[in-house]
Amino acid sequence: MNAGRGIAVLQLSGELEIGRKQEIRDNLQLRGGEESVLVDCSNVTYADSTALAELLRFRGEAERRNVPVAILIRSRQFARIVQYAGLGETFEIFEDRGEALSYLAGGRTP
């Protein structure tokens, strides 16, 4: 999905756990031509370390291609896992979709 201005939106939802590892990995792929990516996790109800590992893998791939990434997280549980794992500084995390898209489209200042 594309949100305009070269921003690709990758949607994850439901419970992100070890049994869905390949599905998560398949969804978190650069297809080519993206200027930036919003990983929309607004409908994630649960996430374990599998989701974090796949997000880190994806972020590394995006960095190698100079593609900025923002993550939309609304679940308190998922946000806590990201913070507890010490990854709050690793990702640009937003609770508001509009703010995330503005960040990706413009000045890159959260």
C-alpha positions in Angstrom: 0.0 0.0 0.0 1.2 3.5 -0.7 0.3 6.6 1.3 1.6 9.0 -1.3 4.8 10.9 -1.8 6.7 7.6 -2.1 5.6 6.4 1.4 4.9 2.7 1.5 2.6 1.4 4.3 3.2 -2.1 5.6 0.4 -3.4 7.8 0.8 -5.8 10.6 -2.1 -6.8 12.8 -3.3 -9.3 15.5 -0.9 -11.3 17.6 2.7 -11.2 16.4 4.4 -14.2 17.9 6.7 -17.0 16.9 4.1 -19.0 15.0 3.7 -16.0 12.6 7.4 -15.4 12.1 7.5 -16.1 8.4 4.3 -14.1 7.8 5.8 -11.1 9.6 9.1 -11.5 7.6 7.2 -11.7 4.4 5.2 -8.5 5.2 8.3 -6.6 6.2 10.0 -6.5 2.9 11.1 -3.6 0.7 9.6 -4.0 -2.7 11.8 -1.4 -4.4 11.0 2.3 -5.1 10.0 3.2 -1.6 11.2 6.6 -0.5 10.1 5.8 3.1 8.1 3.2 4.9 5.4 3.4 7.6 5.1 0.1 9.5 1.5 0.3 10.7 1.2 -1.8 13.9 -1.9 0.1 15.0 -4.0 -3.1 15.0 -1.4 -5.3 16.7 -2.9 -6.7 19.9 0.1 -8.6 21.2 3.8 -8.9 20.2 6.7 -11.0 21.5 10.4 -10.8 20.8 9.8 -12.4 17.4 8.2 -9.2 16.2 11.1 -7.1 17.6 13.6 -9.3 15.9 11.8 -9.0 12.5 11.4 -5.2 12.9 15.2 -4.9 13.6 16.0 -7.1 10.6 13.7 -4.9 8.4 15.2 -1.7 9.8 18.7 -2.9 8.9 17.6 -3.6 5.4 15.9 -0.2 5.1 19.0 1.6 6.5 21.3 -0.2 3.9 19.0 1.2 1.2 18.6 4.7 2.9 14.9 4.2 3.3 13.6 6.0 6.5 11.2 3.9 8.6 8.5 5.0 11.1 6.4 2.6 13.2 2.8 3.3 14.3 2.1 1.6 17.6 -1.1 2.0 19.6 -0.9 -1.1 21.8 0.5 -0.3 25.2 1.8 -3.9 25.5 3.7 -3.6 22.3 5.0 -0.1 23.1 6.2 -1.4 26.5 8.0 -4.3 24.9 9.8 -2.0 22.5 10.8 0.3 25.4 11.9 -2.5 27.8 14.0 -4.0 25.0 15.8 -0.7 24.8 14.6 -0.1 21.2 12.8 3.2 21.8 15.8 5.1 20.4 16.3 2.6 17.5 12.9 3.3 15.9 10.9 6.4 15.1 7.7 5.5 16.9 4.4 7.3 16.7 0.9 6.9 18.1 -0.7 9.1 15.5 -0.8 8.1 11.9 -0.8 11.7 10.6 2.3 12.6 12.6 4.1 9.5 11.3 3.2 10.3 7.7 4.2 13.9 8.2 7.6 12.8 9.6 8.2 10.5 6.6 7.1 13.1 4.1 8.9 16.0 5.4 11.5 17.2 7.9 12.1 13.9 9.7 11.7 15.6 13.1 9.6 13.6 15.5 
